[in-house]
Amino acid sequence: MSLLSDHFPLLVLLAALLAAFFALLWKEDPADGRRFFLKALLGLVGGAVALGFLFQAVSR
């Protein structure tokens, strides 16, 4: 399966782009920006994975 045809790498790429955009937009200090980027990235990817498992459990 190709890297660009699988959903998870595209989800991580989109989450990384969004986290970088919001970190650059909202944080002035580079250390705060990196910390916010990691928190946002983990929150976006973790939330999507958790919702995926929840939807899979509910749909059975």
PDB file of N, CA, C and O in Angstrom:
ATOM      1  N   MET A   1       0.845  -1.186   0.000  1.00  0.00           N
ATOM      2  CA  MET A   1       0.000   0.000   0.000  1.00  0.00           C
ATOM      3  C   MET A   1       0.886   1.244   0.000  1.00  0.00           C
ATOM      4  O   MET A   1       1.881   1.303   0.722  1.00  0.00           O
ATOM      5  N   SER A   2       0.535   2.195  -0.780  1.00  0.00           N
ATOM      6  CA  SER A   2       1.314   3.419  -0.906  1.00  0.00           C
ATOM      7  C   SER A   2       1.150   4.302   0.332  1.00  0.00           C
ATOM      8  O   SER A   2       0.126   4.277   1.014  1.00  0.00           O
ATOM      9  N   LEU A   3       2.183   5.068   0.587  1.00  0.00           N
ATOM     10  CA  LEU A   3       2.158   5.952   1.755  1.00  0.00           C
ATOM     11  C   LEU A   3       1.059   7.001   1.640  1.00  0.00           C
ATOM     12  O   LEU A   3       0.448   7.374   2.641  1.00  0.00           O
ATOM     13  N   LEU A   4       0.807   7.476   0.431  1.00  0.00           N
ATOM     14  CA  LEU A   4      -0.200   8.524   0.244  1.00  0.00           C
ATOM     15  C   LEU A   4      -1.609   7.969   0.043  1.00  0.00           C
ATOM     16  O   LEU A   4      -2.569   8.738  -0.010  1.00  0.00           O
ATOM     17  N   SER A   5      -1.748   6.651  -0.070  1.00  0.00           N
ATOM     18  CA  SER A   5      -3.096   6.099  -0.203  1.00  0.00           C
ATOM     19  C   SER A   5      -3.621   5.562   1.125  1.00  0.00           C
ATOM     20  O   SER A   5      -4.798   5.217   1.232  1.00  0.00           O
ATOM     21  N   ASP A   6      -2.763   5.489   2.130  1.00  0.00           N
ATOM     22  CA  ASP A   6      -3.190   5.047   3.449  1.00  0.00           C
ATOM     23  C   ASP A   6      -3.679   6.262   4.243  1.00  0.00           C
ATOM     24  O   ASP A   6      -3.152   7.364   4.089  1.00  0.00           O
ATOM     25  N   HIS A   7      -4.677   6.055   5.082  1.00  0.00           N
ATOM     26  CA  HIS A   7      -5.278   7.185   5.792  1.00  0.00           C
ATOM     27  C   HIS A   7      -4.432   7.693   6.965  1.00  0.00           C
ATOM     28  O   HIS A   7      -4.380   8.900   7.205  1.00  0.00           O
ATOM     29  N   PHE A   8      -3.777   6.800   7.688  1.00  0.00           N
ATOM     30  CA  PHE A   8      -3.080   7.231   8.898  1.00  0.00           C
ATOM     31  C   PHE A   8      -1.909   8.180   8.629  1.00  0.00           C
ATOM     32  O   PHE A   8      -1.799   9.192   9.321  1.00  0.00           O
ATOM     33  N   PRO A   9      -1.022   7.903   7.652  1.00  0.00           N
ATOM     34  CA  PRO A   9       0.038   8.897   7.386  1.00  0.00           C
ATOM     35  C   PRO A   9      -0.513  10.248   6.940  1.00  0.00           C
ATOM     36  O   PRO A   9       0.055  11.288   7.273  1.00  0.00           O
ATOM     37  N   LEU A  10      -1.599  10.242   6.198  1.00  0.00           N
ATOM     38  CA  LEU A  10      -2.206  11.516   5.800  1.00  0.00           C
ATOM     39  C   LEU A  10      -2.797  12.241   7.001  1.00  0.00           C
ATOM     40  O   LEU A  10      -2.743  13.469   7.073  1.00  0.00           O
ATOM     41  N   LEU A  11      -3.362  11.490   7.947  1.00  0.00           N
ATOM     42  CA  LEU A  11      -3.886  12.085   9.174  1.00  0.00           C
ATOM     43  C   LEU A  11      -2.761  12.722   9.976  1.00  0.00           C
ATOM     44  O   LEU A  11      -2.909  13.835  10.480  1.00  0.00           O
ATOM     45  N   VAL A  12      -1.642  12.024  10.097  1.00  0.00           N
ATOM     46  CA  VAL A  12      -0.504  12.556  10.850  1.00  0.00           C
ATOM     47  C   VAL A  12       0.069  13.790  10.150  1.00  0.00           C
ATOM     48  O   VAL A  12       0.437  14.762  10.809  1.00  0.00           O
ATOM     49  N   LEU A  13       0.146  13.753   8.828  1.00  0.00           N
ATOM     50  CA  LEU A  13       0.633  14.915   8.075  1.00  0.00           C
ATOM     51  C   LEU A  13      -0.273  16.129   8.272  1.00  0.00           C
ATOM     52  O   LEU A  13       0.212  17.234   8.514  1.00  0.00           O
ATOM     53  N   LEU A  14      -1.576  15.929   8.169  1.00  0.00           N
ATOM     54  CA  LEU A  14      -2.513  17.031   8.382  1.00  0.00           C
ATOM     55  C   LEU A  14      -2.434  17.561   9.812  1.00  0.00           C
ATOM     56  O   LEU A  14      -2.455  18.773  10.026  1.00  0.00           O
ATOM     57  N   ALA A  15      -2.345  16.663  10.785  1.00  0.00           N
ATOM     58  CA  ALA A  15      -2.235  17.083  12.184  1.00  0.00           C
ATOM     59  C   ALA A  15      -0.951  17.868  12.413  1.00  0.00           C
ATOM     60  O   ALA A  15      -0.955  18.854  13.150  1.00  0.00           O
ATOM     61  N   ALA A  16       0.155  17.441  11.789  1.00  0.00           N
ATOM     62  CA  ALA A  16       1.423  18.156  11.948  1.00  0.00           C
ATOM     63  C   ALA A  16       1.350  19.544  11.325  1.00  0.00           C
ATOM     64  O   ALA A  16       1.852  20.512  11.897  1.00  0.00           O
ATOM     65  N   LEU A  17       0.729  19.641  10.161  1.00  0.00           N
ATOM     66  CA  LEU A  17       0.587  20.958   9.525  1.00  0.00           C
ATOM     67  C   LEU A  17      -0.296  21.886  10.350  1.00  0.00           C
ATOM     68  O   LEU A  17       0.028  23.062  10.522  1.00  0.00           O
ATOM     69  N   LEU A  18      -1.396  21.370  10.855  1.00  0.00           N
ATOM     70  CA  LEU A  18      -2.279  22.187  11.689  1.00  0.00           C
ATOM     71  C   LEU A  18      -1.600  22.606  12.984  1.00  0.00           C
ATOM     72  O   LEU A  18      -1.708  23.760  13.399  1.00  0.00           O
ATOM     73  N   ALA A  19      -0.901  21.673  13.624  1.00  0.00           N
ATOM     74  CA  ALA A  19      -0.212  21.989  14.879  1.00  0.00           C
ATOM     75  C   ALA A  19       0.879  23.032  14.646  1.00  0.00           C
ATOM     76  O   ALA A  19       1.046  23.944  15.456  1.00  0.00           O
ATOM     77  N   ALA A  20       1.616  22.907  13.552  1.00  0.00           N
ATOM     78  CA  ALA A  20       2.657  23.895  13.251  1.00  0.00           C
ATOM     79  C   ALA A  20       2.051  25.266  12.972  1.00  0.00           C
ATOM     80  O   ALA A  20       2.565  26.284  13.435  1.00  0.00           O
ATOM     81  N   PHE A  21       0.967  25.288  12.220  1.00  0.00           N
ATOM     82  CA  PHE A  21       0.312  26.561  11.917  1.00  0.00           C
ATOM     83  C   PHE A  21      -0.154  27.251  13.195  1.00  0.00           C
ATOM     84  O   PHE A  21       0.107  28.438  13.389  1.00  0.00           O
ATOM     85  N   PHE A  22      -0.843  26.515  14.067  1.00  0.00           N
ATOM     86  CA  PHE A  22      -1.350  27.137  15.287  1.00  0.00           C
ATOM     87  C   PHE A  22      -0.226  27.484  16.253  1.00  0.00           C
ATOM     88  O   PHE A  22      -0.329  28.477  16.973  1.00  0.00           O
ATOM     89  N   ALA A  23       0.831  26.703  16.288  1.00  0.00           N
ATOM     90  CA  ALA A  23       1.968  27.042  17.153  1.00  0.00           C
ATOM     91  C   ALA A  23       2.635  28.326  16.681  1.00  0.00           C
ATOM     92  O   ALA A  23       3.016  29.165  17.496  1.00  0.00           O
ATOM     93  N   LEU A  24       2.777  28.483  15.376  1.00  0.00           N
ATOM     94  CA  LEU A  24       3.369  29.717  14.850  1.00  0.00           C
ATOM     95  C   LEU A  24       2.435  30.910  15.027  1.00  0.00           C
ATOM     96  O   LEU A  24       2.891  32.037  15.223  1.00  0.00           O
ATOM     97  N   LEU A  25       1.151  30.664  14.960  1.00  0.00           N
ATOM     98  CA  LEU A  25       0.168  31.739  15.058  1.00  0.00           C
ATOM     99  C   LEU A  25       0.023  32.249  16.489  1.00  0.00           C
ATOM    100  O   LEU A  25      -0.097  33.454  16.709  1.00  0.00           O
ATOM    101  N   TRP A  26       0.032  31.336  17.467  1.00  0.00           N
ATOM    102  CA  TRP A  26      -0.332  31.711  18.828  1.00  0.00           C
ATOM    103  C   TRP A  26       0.825  31.899  19.784  1.00  0.00           C
ATOM    104  O   TRP A  26       0.661  32.574  20.801  1.00  0.00           O
ATOM    105  N   LYS A  27       1.991  31.331  19.504  1.00  0.00           N
ATOM    106  CA  LYS A  27       3.084  31.377  20.479  1.00  0.00           C
ATOM    107  C   LYS A  27       4.236  32.217  19.958  1.00  0.00           C
ATOM    108  O   LYS A  27       4.676  32.042  18.822  1.00  0.00           O
ATOM    109  N   GLU A  28       4.721  33.124  20.784  1.00  0.00           N
ATOM    110  CA  GLU A  28       5.836  33.992  20.427  1.00  0.00           C
ATOM    111  C   GLU A  28       7.181  33.349  20.771  1.00  0.00           C
ATOM    112  O   GLU A  28       8.122  33.418  19.981  1.00  0.00           O
ATOM    113  N   ASP A  29       7.272  32.731  21.938  1.00  0.00           N
ATOM    114  CA  ASP A  29       8.503  32.114  22.399  1.00  0.00           C
ATOM    115  C   ASP A  29       8.713  30.774  21.689  1.00  0.00           C
ATOM    116  O   ASP A  29       7.791  29.960  21.640  1.00  0.00           O
ATOM    117  N   PRO A  30       9.906  30.529  21.139  1.00  0.00           N
ATOM    118  CA  PRO A  30      10.133  29.270  20.415  1.00  0.00           C
ATOM    119  C   PRO A  30       9.959  28.018  21.288  1.00  0.00           C
ATOM    120  O   PRO A  30       9.471  26.992  20.815  1.00  0.00           O
ATOM    121  N   ALA A  31      10.354  28.107  22.548  1.00  0.00           N
ATOM    122  CA  ALA A  31      10.195  26.952  23.437  1.00  0.00           C
ATOM    123  C   ALA A  31       8.711  26.665  23.680  1.00  0.00           C
ATOM    124  O   ALA A  31       8.290  25.508  23.676  1.00  0.00           O
ATOM    125  N   ASP A  32       7.924  27.717  23.889  1.00  0.00           N
ATOM    126  CA  ASP A  32       6.485  27.539  24.060  1.00  0.00           C
ATOM    127  C   ASP A  32       5.833  27.016  22.777  1.00  0.00           C
ATOM    128  O   ASP A  32       4.901  26.215  22.828  1.00  0.00           O
ATOM    129  N   GLY A  33       6.329  27.474  21.635  1.00  0.00           N
ATOM    130  CA  GLY A  33       5.799  27.011  20.361  1.00  0.00           C
ATOM    131  C   GLY A  33       6.047  25.531  20.135  1.00  0.00           C
ATOM    132  O   GLY A  33       5.164  24.813  19.666  1.00  0.00           O
ATOM    133  N   ARG A  34       7.253  25.072  20.468  1.00  0.00           N
ATOM    134  CA  ARG A  34       7.558  23.637  20.316  1.00  0.00           C
ATOM    135  C   ARG A  34       6.714  22.792  21.257  1.00  0.00           C
ATOM    136  O   ARG A  34       6.219  21.733  20.873  1.00  0.00           O
ATOM    137  N   ARG A  35       6.551  23.261  22.486  1.00  0.00           N
ATOM    138  CA  ARG A  35       5.741  22.530  23.473  1.00  0.00           C
ATOM    139  C   ARG A  35       4.279  22.475  23.015  1.00  0.00           C
ATOM    140  O   ARG A  35       3.633  21.431  23.108  1.00  0.00           O
ATOM    141  N   PHE A  36       3.774  23.587  22.529  1.00  0.00           N
ATOM    142  CA  PHE A  36       2.394  23.616  22.031  1.00  0.00           C
ATOM    143  C   PHE A  36       2.238  22.728  20.802  1.00  0.00           C
ATOM    144  O   PHE A  36       1.227  22.041  20.661  1.00  0.00           O
ATOM    145  N   PHE A  37       3.244  22.736  19.899  1.00  0.00           N
ATOM    146  CA  PHE A  37       3.198  21.886  18.718  1.00  0.00           C
ATOM    147  C   PHE A  37       3.084  20.420  19.112  1.00  0.00           C
ATOM    148  O   PHE A  37       2.252  19.697  18.564  1.00  0.00           O
ATOM    149  N   LEU A  38       3.906  19.974  20.050  1.00  0.00           N
ATOM    150  CA  LEU A  38       3.856  18.567  20.465  1.00  0.00           C
ATOM    151  C   LEU A  38       2.529  18.220  21.129  1.00  0.00           C
ATOM    152  O   LEU A  38       1.958  17.162  20.868  1.00  0.00           O
ATOM    153  N   LYS A  39       2.042  19.108  21.984  1.00  0.00           N
ATOM    154  CA  LYS A  39       0.752  18.851  22.641  1.00  0.00           C
ATOM    155  C   LYS A  39      -0.386  18.804  21.623  1.00  0.00           C
ATOM    156  O   LYS A  39      -1.253  17.932  21.693  1.00  0.00           O
ATOM    157  N   ALA A  40      -0.380  19.731  20.693  1.00  0.00           N
ATOM    158  CA  ALA A  40      -1.433  19.766  19.679  1.00  0.00           C
ATOM    159  C   ALA A  40      -1.348  18.553  18.765  1.00  0.00           C
ATOM    160  O   ALA A  40      -2.374  17.962  18.429  1.00  0.00           O
ATOM    161  N   LEU A  41      -0.146  18.175  18.361  1.00  0.00           N
ATOM    162  CA  LEU A  41       0.033  17.011  17.492  1.00  0.00           C
ATOM    163  C   LEU A  41      -0.447  15.743  18.183  1.00  0.00           C
ATOM    164  O   LEU A  41      -1.195  14.958  17.600  1.00  0.00           O
ATOM    165  N   LEU A  42      -0.024  15.544  19.407  1.00  0.00           N
ATOM    166  CA  LEU A  42      -0.455  14.351  20.147  1.00  0.00           C
ATOM    167  C   LEU A  42      -1.955  14.380  20.408  1.00  0.00           C
ATOM    168  O   LEU A  42      -2.608  13.337  20.357  1.00  0.00           O
ATOM    169  N   GLY A  43      -2.504  15.539  20.684  1.00  0.00           N
ATOM    170  CA  GLY A  43      -3.938  15.648  20.911  1.00  0.00           C
ATOM    171  C   GLY A  43      -4.752  15.350  19.662  1.00  0.00           C
ATOM    172  O   GLY A  43      -5.762  14.649  19.728  1.00  0.00           O
ATOM    173  N   LEU A  44      -4.318  15.877  18.532  1.00  0.00           N
ATOM    174  CA  LEU A  44      -5.047  15.649  17.287  1.00  0.00           C
ATOM    175  C   LEU A  44      -4.967  14.193  16.845  1.00  0.00           C
ATOM    176  O   LEU A  44      -5.986  13.593  16.500  1.00  0.00           O
ATOM    177  N   VAL A  45      -3.768  13.621  16.853  1.00  0.00           N
ATOM    178  CA  VAL A  45      -3.610  12.224  16.421  1.00  0.00           C
ATOM    179  C   VAL A  45      -4.247  11.275  17.436  1.00  0.00           C
ATOM    180  O   VAL A  45      -4.956  10.342  17.061  1.00  0.00           O
ATOM    181  N   GLY A  46      -3.995  11.517  18.709  1.00  0.00           N
ATOM    182  CA  GLY A  46      -4.576  10.656  19.746  1.00  0.00           C
ATOM    183  C   GLY A  46      -6.090  10.717  19.769  1.00  0.00           C
ATOM    184  O   GLY A  46      -6.755   9.698  19.955  1.00  0.00           O
ATOM    185  N   GLY A  47      -6.640  11.910  19.580  1.00  0.00           N
ATOM    186  CA  GLY A  47      -8.095  12.043  19.542  1.00  0.00           C
ATOM    187  C   GLY A  47      -8.709  11.341  18.342  1.00  0.00           C
ATOM    188  O   GLY A  47      -9.773  10.733  18.452  1.00  0.00           O
ATOM    189  N   ALA A  48      -8.044  11.424  17.202  1.00  0.00           N
ATOM    190  CA  ALA A  48      -8.553  10.753  16.008  1.00  0.00           C
ATOM    191  C   ALA A  48      -8.493   9.238  16.161  1.00  0.00           C
ATOM    192  O   ALA A  48      -9.421   8.536  15.759  1.00  0.00           O
ATOM    193  N   VAL A  49      -7.410   8.734  16.737  1.00  0.00           N
ATOM    194  CA  VAL A  49      -7.296   7.286  16.947  1.00  0.00           C
ATOM    195  C   VAL A  49      -8.332   6.819  17.965  1.00  0.00           C
ATOM    196  O   VAL A  49      -8.964   5.780  17.771  1.00  0.00           O
ATOM    197  N   ALA A  50      -8.512   7.571  19.042  1.00  0.00           N
ATOM    198  CA  ALA A  50      -9.493   7.200  20.053  1.00  0.00           C
ATOM    199  C   ALA A  50     -10.910   7.206  19.473  1.00  0.00           C
ATOM    200  O   ALA A  50     -11.698   6.300  19.745  1.00  0.00           O
ATOM    201  N   LEU A  51     -11.229   8.219  18.682  1.00  0.00           N
ATOM    202  CA  LEU A  51     -12.548   8.252  18.046  1.00  0.00           C
ATOM    203  C   LEU A  51     -12.730   7.111  17.054  1.00  0.00           C
ATOM    204  O   LEU A  51     -13.830   6.576  16.913  1.00  0.00           O
ATOM    205  N   GLY A  52     -11.663   6.739  16.372  1.00  0.00           N
ATOM    206  CA  GLY A  52     -11.734   5.605  15.446  1.00  0.00           C
ATOM    207  C   GLY A  52     -12.063   4.318  16.173  1.00  0.00           C
ATOM    208  O   GLY A  52     -12.898   3.539  15.715  1.00  0.00           O
ATOM    209  N   PHE A  53     -11.404   4.086  17.320  1.00  0.00           N
ATOM    210  CA  PHE A  53     -11.713   2.897  18.102  1.00  0.00           C
ATOM    211  C   PHE A  53     -13.125   2.954  18.665  1.00  0.00           C
ATOM    212  O   PHE A  53     -13.813   1.935  18.715  1.00  0.00           O
ATOM    213  N   LEU A  54     -13.561   4.124  19.085  1.00  0.00           N
ATOM    214  CA  LEU A  54     -14.917   4.264  19.618  1.00  0.00           C
ATOM    215  C   LEU A  54     -15.954   3.995  18.540  1.00  0.00           C
ATOM    216  O   LEU A  54     -16.928   3.286  18.790  1.00  0.00           O
ATOM    217  N   PHE A  55     -15.767   4.541  17.359  1.00  0.00           N
ATOM    218  CA  PHE A  55     -16.724   4.304  16.257  1.00  0.00           C
ATOM    219  C   PHE A  55     -16.737   2.840  15.850  1.00  0.00           C
ATOM    220  O   PHE A  55     -17.786   2.301  15.500  1.00  0.00           O
ATOM    221  N   GLN A  56     -15.564   2.186  15.895  1.00  0.00           N
ATOM    222  CA  GLN A  56     -15.513   0.790  15.536  1.00  0.00           C
ATOM    223  C   GLN A  56     -16.259  -0.055  16.566  1.00  0.00           C
ATOM    224  O   GLN A  56     -16.942  -1.013  16.204  1.00  0.00           O
ATOM    225  N   ALA A  57     -16.134   0.294  17.854  1.00  0.00           N
ATOM    226  CA  ALA A  57     -16.832  -0.450  18.897  1.00  0.00           C
ATOM    227  C   ALA A  57     -18.336  -0.231  18.820  1.00  0.00           C
ATOM    228  O   ALA A  57     -19.106  -1.161  19.063  1.00  0.00           O
ATOM    229  N   VAL A  58     -18.761   0.964  18.493  1.00  0.00           N
ATOM    230  CA  VAL A  58     -20.194   1.278  18.450  1.00  0.00           C
ATOM    231  C   VAL A  58     -20.847   0.639  17.218  1.00  0.00           C
ATOM    232  O   VAL A  58     -22.011   0.242  17.272  1.00  0.00           O
ATOM    233  N   SER A  59     -20.112   0.541  16.124  1.00  0.00           N
ATOM    234  CA  SER A  59     -20.718   0.048  14.878  1.00  0.00           C
ATOM    235  C   SER A  59     -20.874  -1.469  14.858  1.00  0.00           C
ATOM    236  O   SER A  59     -21.505  -1.993  13.940  1.00  0.00           O
ATOM    237  N   ARG A  60     -20.342  -2.175  15.805  1.00  0.00           N
ATOM    238  CA  ARG A  60     -20.480  -3.649  15.828  1.00  0.00           C
ATOM    239  C   ARG A  60     -21.797  -4.078  16.370  1.00  0.00           C
ATOM    240  O   ARG A  60     -22.070  -5.276  16.456  1.00  0.00           O
TER     241      ARG A  60
END
